[in-house]
Amino acid sequence: MNTSKPAAALLFNALVWGLSWWPMRQIQALGLHPLWTILFTLLIALAVISLIQPNGWRGLLSNRALWLIALCAGGTNACFNWAVAIGDVVRVVLLFYLMPLWSVFLGRFLLHEALSPMAFVRVGLAIAGAMLVLGWRQAGAAPLGLADGLAIAGGVFFALNNVMLRQQARCSEAARTLAMVVGGIVVSMPLALLLSARGLIPSLPTVSVLLVLAVVVSGLVILGANLALQYGAGRLRAQVTAMIMLFEVPVAALSSWVMGSGRLDAQVLAGGACILSATLLAIWKP
């Protein structure tokens, strides 16, 4: 089987999410908060997916477990995109990728997986990496802020989402894809309405042609990235898929560093190496 096209599709997905921080910030500069941006881009994706995969609704409405996946995917989307729009992108992405730490505990309690010695190694590496990235005990280290908390929460939601997807592996691909898009809308809409009503985030800005065009293009690109993920992940082994998806980390780190939106020094690199090592150990199968 030719794996070049599926691999290219996954690389495209990782590239889109690795660079997603930039359009999110540009749209925010036009007056639209990331929560509103997530909502409108996913509404566009939902409309297209409903047209090309209408059978997904039947699977989603008949499976309660998929709604938990939807909520986890929505939490991941809201937390990650909000974090990269307001925080140090390198720091946010690395804290988000603490997934192996949360996956160990979630897999133990939800899937009853045994805790192997390698699992404890992954936990240790992830914790050490987080301490380095956050500047633990470093003079003048930035305190844990909103972006850091959102990044960590997004990683927890993503880890739970992955565990639940493993539980629901027999569900149709269309139903799982639809669940993740619907979840983003279900989570971001009430959050945006509540926080804007309380004055914690800006309300909807005046509509402009540039703003509408930016949101529509972002929505179509995100849809393309999700379809590419479904295409690639369905044709490659899970370990290969996970390895390729890690391409998102250096893309986000290097692009944000070059554009002055992320810090990249020896300590952050060491922390990132620890976190990525934990992720690679979680992927690797002897």
N, C-alpha and C positions, 0 to 999 in steps of 0.2 A: 504493500500500500504506500502511495506517495504521501509523505507527511509534510512536504514543504508548504502546501497551501494552509493546512490547519495550523502549523507553527506560525506562519505569517499572520494569520488571523488573530492568534493569541498575542503576538508581538504588537499588532495594531491596537488591541484592547489595552495592553499594558502601557503603550505609548500615550493613548488618550487619557488614561487615569493618572499617569505620571505627570502630564502637562495640564491636567484639569484645574489646577490651582490658578493658572494665569487667566483663562476666560472668566473664572468665578470672581476674581478680583476686578477685572475690567468691567464686568456687569455690575458689581457692587459700586464701582466708581460712578456708574450711571444712575445710582440711587436705588437699586434693587438688592435687598438683603439676600444672602445665600439661601435662606429658607424659602423665600418666595421664588428664587431662581430654580431650586430643586423642584418645587411644586409645579411650575409651569413647564419645565423641560420634561418632567415625567408625564405630565398630562399629554404632551405631544407624543411621547413614546407609547403611552397607553392607547391612544387613538390608532396609531399605526399597527401595533401588535394585535389589537382587537380585530383589525381588518385582515391581517395576514395569518393569524392563528386564533380564529374564533373559538375553536374547541377547548382552548385553555380555560375559558370561563367555567365550563362544565366541570372540569377537574378541580378547579379552585373552590367552587361553591360546594362541592361534595366532600371535601377533605378538610376537616378542622385543623389538622396539624399544619397544613400549608399556611394557615393564617398566622401561626406563630412564626413561621419562616418569613412571612410578609412583614410582621412587626419588627423582627430582628434586622431584616434588610432595610426597612425604613429607618430604624435607629442608626444603622451603619451609614447610610447615605446622608442623613441630616448631620450627624456628628462629624463625619470626615470632611464633608464639603464646607461646613461652617468653620471647622478648625483651620483648614488650609487657606481660607479666605482672610483670616484675622491673625494667624500665628506664624512663627518661623516654620517654613515648609519642611525643611530637613528634619527638625525636631518632631513635628507633627507626624510625618510619614513613619519615622522610626518608632515612635511610641505606638502608633497604630499597629505596626507589625510585631507587637508583643503577643500576637495571637497564639503562638505555641505555648506561652505561659497559661493562658486561659483555657486553651484546648485540652491540656492535660487534666485539669480539674473537671471541666465540663464532660469530657469523655469518660472520666471515672464515675461521676455521679449520674449521668444520663444514659450512657451506653454500657456502664459497668466494665470498662476496660481496665485491665490490670496495670498497676504503676510499676513499670520496669525501671531498672537502673538508668537506662538511657533517658527516660522521662524526667528523672531528677536532674540529670545533666542539662537537659533543655531548660528546665525551670531555673537552674542556677545561672546559665548563660543569659537568659532573658532578663533576670533580675539585675545581674551585673551590668548588662547593656543599658537598662533603664536608668540605673544610678549614674552611669557615665554621661548619658545623653542629658539628663536633668541637672548635671553638675553637682552631684551629691557631695557635700562637705567642701565645695570649692568656694573660695573667697569671691564674693560678688556674683555668685550664681543667681540666675533669674529664678524667682519663686514659681511654684506651680500655678499656672494661670488658667484662664478659661479655655484657651486653645489646647493646652496640655490635657486638661480634664476631658474635653470633647474627643481628642485623639485616643485616649485610653478607653473611654466609654465606647467609641466606635469600634475599637479592636475587640472588646468584649462581645459586643453585638455581632461582629463578623464571625468570631469564633463560635458563638452559639448558633449562628446561621449555618455555618459549615457542618456542625454536629447534627443539626436538624435535617439538613439536606442529605446527609448520609442515612439518616433514619427513613427518609422518604425517597430513597433512590429509585423506587419502582414507579413513582408518579411520572406522568408525562412531562416531557421537556417543556412543552407549551405552558402547562399549568404552573410549573416551578418558575418559569420566566415571568409569567403574568403576576404571580404572587409577589415577586421581588419589586416589580414596578408599582403595583397597587400599594404595597407596604410603604414605599417611599411617599406616596401621596397621602395615605392615611395618617402617617406620622407628621409629615411636614405641614400639612394644611392646618390642623388644630394648633400646632406649635406657633406657626406664623401668625394666626389670628389672635391667639391668646397674648403672645409677647408684644405684638404691635398694639393691641388694645390697651396694654399696661404701659406702653411707651418705652419698652425695653429694646425693641428693634424698630427701625423706620417703617412707616406704613407704605403702601404702594405709591410709587412716584408717578408723576405725570407721564403718560404714554408718549413715546417718541418713536419714530421710524427706526432709528438706530438701535434702541433698546429692544423693540420687537424682533428686529432682524437678528440681533445677538442671541436672544433667547431661543428663537426658532432654529438657528444654526446649531447652537449648543445641544438642543433637544435631539436633533437629527444625528449629530455626531455621537451622542451618548447611546442612542438607539443602535447605531451602526456598531459601536463598541460592544454592546450587549449581544447583538446577533453574532458578531465575530467570536465572542466568547463561547456561545452555545455551539457554533460550528466547530471551533477548534477543540473544545473540551470533549465533544462527543466523538472525536476521531483519534484522540491521542490518549496514552495512559495517564492516569491521574498524577503520577509523580512528574511526568514530563510537563504536563499542564502547569503544575504548581511551580516548577523550576522556571518556566518561561515567564510566568506572571510576576516573578520577583524582579523582572526587568523594570517594573514600575518604580522601584526604590531608587536606583541610580539615575533614572530619567528625572524624577522629581527633585532629587538632591542636587544634581549638577545644574539643571535648568534654573532652579531657585537661587543657587549660589552665584551663578553667572549673572543673574538679573538682580542680585542684591536683596533677595527675599528669604535667604536662609543662611545660617552660619555653618561653616564646614572647617573645623579645626581638628587637631590630633585627638582630642578627647571625644569629640562627636564621632569621628571615624572609628575609634576603638569601640565605642558603645554600639555603633551601627554594625561593626564586625561581629560583636557578641550576639546581637539580636538576629542578624541574618544567619549566623551559624546555628542558632537554636532553630530557626525556620528550616534550614537545610537538613538538619538532623531529624526534624519532624517529617520531612518529605522522603528522606532516604530510606529505602527498604533493602536489607541485605539479601 
